[in-house]
Amino acid sequence: MEKKKLFIIGAGYAGIRAVSHLSKCKDIELYLLDKNSYHYLQTDVYDYLTSQINLSDIAIDLYTYCASYNDAVTFLHEEVLRFDLEKKKIITTKNRYKYDYLIIASGAQTLLPDSIEGLKEHYHGIKSLENALLFKQKFEYFIYKKIESEGKCSLDANFNIVITGSGLSGVEIASEMANYSREFYKDTGYLCSGINITLINSHEKLLPSNSAFMQEEAEKRLNDLEINIIKNARVTKVMEDCVILNNSQKIDMNFLIWTAGITSSDLVLNMDAKKNKKGQLAVDEFFRLIDHKEVYAIGDNADMFDPASDTRLPPTAQTAELSADYVSQNILKEISDKKLQTKSIKLQGFFASLGGRFGCGEVMNILKFSGKKAYFLKKFIEKSYRYPLHQRCKKGLKKIKSLMN
Ligand SMILES: Cc1cc2nc3c(=O)[nH]c(=O)nc-3n(C[C@H](O)[C@H](O)[C@H](O)COP(=O)(O)OP(=O)(O)OC[C@H]3O[C@@H](n4cnc5c(N)ncnc54)[C@H](O)[C@@H]3O)c2cc1C
């Protein structure tokens, strides 16, 4: 039997997970395409911003990663420009490829509404590694310049970080930055006691998609960290040194981190296919495009739902991985001429890091954790994800070295 050409677009949480399943099938010629040469662990970026982990902890080299699969996967470092779904073709910056099956896993990007004047000029983002890196460097340089120019060890009280969005990313970044400002170079005397952190939330509650338990724990912790939480407000204008809210309030700002909302990747936004309001691809019960059954969409760029209960699934790394498990199992069935099967996609739970050795989380809506226990469980989850990737890279590196000798 001739091998089926399967292309996965995007090496994020969904794409990487699909590779781990589909690479085992001898009847598939598997290609992984990404515009970046690394897999970015965006769920751990708050630890990187606060210098608790290194760049190599949140960026996994895709060449060595794929080499560990011993020729079962080819990594192509190319940006996909568009698809010709009728002719089953992928058009990239360098090539054109013909596919039998396609998995679109190109993720999401930060939503920056055109209606907010000045936003695109003045915001900092963390959805891409490059933006996170730029923010970290600018932030540290800014602190250095302040310390240097003021000739003293502590900052004045006029250093303001504004964070918009009260989902997992906004809450985690706000609490880690607040904790960091307390601990910043404490051992050497550089106490940044003057950093003010404001979290602007368009809802009444923090973590609006999570349970009441998570919402209360997060609010308690953010209050303890003296984060200024502004509820039921939206940013309408951004200037160089302040943001203006819809209630006309002006908030001083040195850095604005924007985490309020996502939209699909440009690749998907530009596709001529059915999508929801967030620009996520509409999919059937097997996560295939409505009019193209050989094209699957998973992760943040798909309008995912639990086929058993027909409830929408949130765009998280966990959903991305579960959608990859589901789709991979069905592709393997399809290739061996078996009937596709729907199954229930259930999220196991959520954990949030809340600054320092503090967190909150719950499993299956039953087991609830807060404080240090939640923090260590969250760290365990992060490490359990990262460790096998590093092991794969080590194996891939060995393989590359052996080929060079
Ligand atoms: C700060 C932060 C904290 C978070 N915390 C959590 C958490 O605690 N738990 C949780 O479950 N989720 C969390 N999330 C959400 C989670 O990171 C996303 O839901 C997850 O990354 C989605 O995975 P994905 O594979 O769909 O997309 P991504 O991981 O975004 O991957 C998409 C890939 O597609 C590639 N790509 C895009 N366009 C193209 C193109 N044209 N050509 C080629 N390649 C392309 C990108 O380079 C990227 O590698 C957090 C997110 C952030 C930002």
The ligand as a Tripos MOL2 file, in Angstrom:
@<TRIPOS>MOLECULE
LIG
   53    58     1     0     0
SMALL
NO_CHARGES

@<TRIPOS>ATOM
      1 C1          0.6570   33.0210   29.3750 C.3       1 LIG1
      2 C2         -0.2030   31.8560   28.9950 C.ar      1 LIG1
      3 C3         -0.5290   30.9130   29.9750 C.ar      1 LIG1
      4 C4         -1.3220   29.8140   29.6250 C.ar      1 LIG1
      5 N1         -1.5880   28.9050   30.6190 N.ar      1 LIG1
      6 C5         -2.2710   27.7850   30.2980 C.ar      1 LIG1
      7 C6         -2.4520   26.7690   31.2830 C.ar      1 LIG1
      8 O1         -2.0330   26.9060   32.4300 O.2       1 LIG1
      9 N2         -3.1090   25.6480   30.9100 N.ar      1 LIG1
     10 C7         -3.5720   25.4570   29.6360 C.ar      1 LIG1
     11 O2         -4.1370   24.3750   29.3640 O.2       1 LIG1
     12 N3         -3.4270   26.3990   28.6860 N.ar      1 LIG1
     13 C8         -2.7850   27.5620   28.9730 C.ar      1 LIG1
     14 N4         -2.5830   28.5230   28.0070 N.ar      1 LIG1
     15 C9         -3.1770   28.3450   26.6600 C.3       1 LIG1
     16 C10        -2.3290   27.4430   25.7790 C.3       1 LIG1
     17 O3         -0.9970   27.8970   25.7180 O.3       1 LIG1
     18 C11        -2.9250   27.3830   24.3700 C.3       1 LIG1
     19 O4         -4.2690   27.0070   24.4620 O.3       1 LIG1
     20 C12        -2.1340   26.3680   23.5150 C.3       1 LIG1
     21 O5         -0.8630   26.8980   23.2120 O.3       1 LIG1
     22 C13        -2.8630   26.0060   22.2250 C.3       1 LIG1
     23 O6         -2.1150   25.0580   21.5250 O.3       1 LIG1
     24 P1         -2.1320   24.9800   19.9260 P.3       1 LIG1
     25 O7         -1.3090   23.8040   19.5630 O.co2     1 LIG1
     26 O8         -3.5230   25.0530   19.4370 O.co2     1 LIG1
     27 O9         -1.4440   26.3300   19.4430 O.3       1 LIG1
     28 P2          0.0250   26.8910   19.7220 P.3       1 LIG1
     29 O10         0.6250   26.2500   20.9080 O.co2     1 LIG1
     30 O11        -0.1360   28.3750   19.7320 O.co2     1 LIG1
     31 O12         0.8630   26.4420   18.4320 O.3       1 LIG1
     32 C14         0.5750   26.8930   17.1520 C.3       1 LIG1
     33 C15         1.7860   26.6670   16.2660 C.3       1 LIG1
     34 O13         1.4440   26.9960   14.9000 O.3       1 LIG1
     35 C16         2.5180   27.6860   14.2950 C.3       1 LIG1
     36 N5          2.0110   28.4910   13.1800 N.ar      1 LIG1
     37 C17         1.1040   29.4990   13.2220 C.ar      1 LIG1
     38 N6          0.8950   29.9980   11.9730 N.ar      1 LIG1
     39 C18         1.6660   29.2740   11.1260 C.ar      1 LIG1
     40 C19         1.8980   29.3110    9.7210 C.ar      1 LIG1
     41 N7          1.2710   30.1770    8.9170 N.pl3     1 LIG1
     42 N8          2.7840   28.4390    9.1720 N.ar      1 LIG1
     43 C20         3.4360   27.5410    9.9680 C.ar      1 LIG1
     44 N9          3.2590   27.4640   11.3160 N.ar      1 LIG1
     45 C21         2.3910   28.3090   11.8880 C.ar      1 LIG1
     46 C22         3.0900   28.5260   15.4520 C.3       1 LIG1
     47 O14         4.4320   28.9110   15.1850 O.3       1 LIG1
     48 C23         2.9620   27.5630   16.6330 C.3       1 LIG1
     49 O15         4.1280   26.7760   16.7920 O.3       1 LIG1
     50 C24        -1.8070   29.6480   28.3100 C.ar      1 LIG1
     51 C25        -1.4800   30.5980   27.3300 C.ar      1 LIG1
     52 C26        -0.6780   31.6940   27.6520 C.ar      1 LIG1
     53 C27        -0.3240   32.7090   26.5920 C.3       1 LIG1
@<TRIPOS>BOND
     1     1     2 1
     2     2     3 ar
     3     2    52 ar
     4     3     4 ar
     5     4     5 ar
     6     4    50 ar
     7     5     6 ar
     8     6     7 ar
     9     6    13 1
    10     7     8 2
    11     7     9 ar
    12     9    10 ar
    13    10    11 2
    14    10    12 ar
    15    12    13 ar
    16    13    14 ar
    17    14    15 1
    18    14    50 ar
    19    15    16 1
    20    16    17 1
    21    16    18 1
    22    18    19 1
    23    18    20 1
    24    20    21 1
    25    20    22 1
    26    22    23 1
    27    23    24 1
    28    24    25 2
    29    24    26 1
    30    24    27 1
    31    27    28 1
    32    28    29 2
    33    28    30 1
    34    28    31 1
    35    31    32 1
    36    32    33 1
    37    33    34 1
    38    33    48 1
    39    34    35 1
    40    35    36 1
    41    35    46 1
    42    36    37 ar
    43    36    45 ar
    44    37    38 ar
    45    38    39 ar
    46    39    40 ar
    47    39    45 ar
    48    40    41 1
    49    40    42 ar
    50    42    43 ar
    51    43    44 ar
    52    44    45 ar
    53    46    47 1
    54    46    48 1
    55    48    49 1
    56    50    51 ar
    57    51    52 ar
    58    52    53 1
@<TRIPOS>SUBSTRUCTURE
     1 LIG1         1 GROUP 0 **** ****
